[in-house]
Amino acid sequence: MAEDKKGENKYSIIIPTYNERLNIALIIYLVFKHLKDFNFEVIVVDDGSPDGTQDIVKQLQQVYGEDHILLRPRAKKLGLGTAYVHGLKHASGNFVVIMDADLSHHPKYLPSFIKKQIETGASIVTGTRYVTGGGVHGWNLMRKLTSRGANVLAQTLLWPGVSDLTGSFRLYRKSALEDIISSVVSKGYVFQMEMIVRATRKGYHIEEVPITFVDRVYGSSKLGGSEIVEYLKGLLYLLVTT
Amino acid sequence: MKHIVKIMAILVAISAFWIGLLQAAVIPESYTWLLPLYFIVSLGCYGLLMVGVGLMQFPTCPQEAVLLQQDIREAKDFMKKNGVDIGPD
């Protein structure tokens, strides 16, 4: 009965890490706590962290079993987009979840992503912070203002079809992710936005679920002047290429 | 069709309508000349309004930060029990 309930779907959770020694342990504990009713594997793509992230993952493999936690490291920091491509190569599930390792994405929302996908048959379920039930904690007024401004600009110009463009907590049908990621060229901040806009243009069925986002790195605003310029360049790029 | 083409098409349609108004002279010409200005101003107002409304209704979740701390404590206890060396806090 227990096996029956788990169903046929398998979820590969790809988590890129760089110096996330403590967080990766916490996140894996929480993933196992919240996904015990599902078939899944966690794929940690570590970019040669000097803080011993990989040692921790190996210890966790002893606790949880090597078939549930896969460590697929790379020699050095090579960027987020290629980390997903790398992880995807080793994914055995028919669905793939991508999430950040810094615990701003809480694994407790994974069941709602899965439930939404099963209910709607969507190819992509994306987490959104900007609806009822969602939210952000730990942002100052400036950060909120930039975020809202960027969002209004993108909604007006791009018509992306989703309310949270830069959120990166998403569930993909594996074939959809492979298809979309092969046509994405942006790096860094714009990468997540390009992924979802290309998915919309390709006509994939996208659904949203509310998530909360707790920013634990207080004070260090990731949105400086150069990020805003990058964002605007990304917006322009998406306008003319999608 | 590239997205920029769609937006251009809309702008061209609006311009065509405006030129039509100028030609047909159903409303006084001096008003018609001001219409593009009104259009740009209202677009700007729309943007500011949306940002303002978005800011006022910005959903926050302070309780989630507390819950996360509980989860972190729970996870740390589990790691200690299972001999995973997560190091000092």
Interface residues (C-beta under 8 A of the other chain):
Chain A: R21 L22 A25 L26 Y29 L30 I56 Q59 L60 V63 L103 H106 K108 R129 Y130 V131 T132 G134 G135 V136 H137 G138 L141 K144 L145 R148 G149 N151 V152 L153 Q155 T156 L157 L158 W159 R201 T212 F213 V214 R216 L238 L239 V240 T241 T242
Chain B: K2 H3 I4 I7 Y46 G47 M50 V51 G54 L55 F58 P59 T60 C61 P62 E64 A65 L68 D71 I72 E74 A75 K76 F78 M79 N82 G83 V84 D85 I86 G87 D89
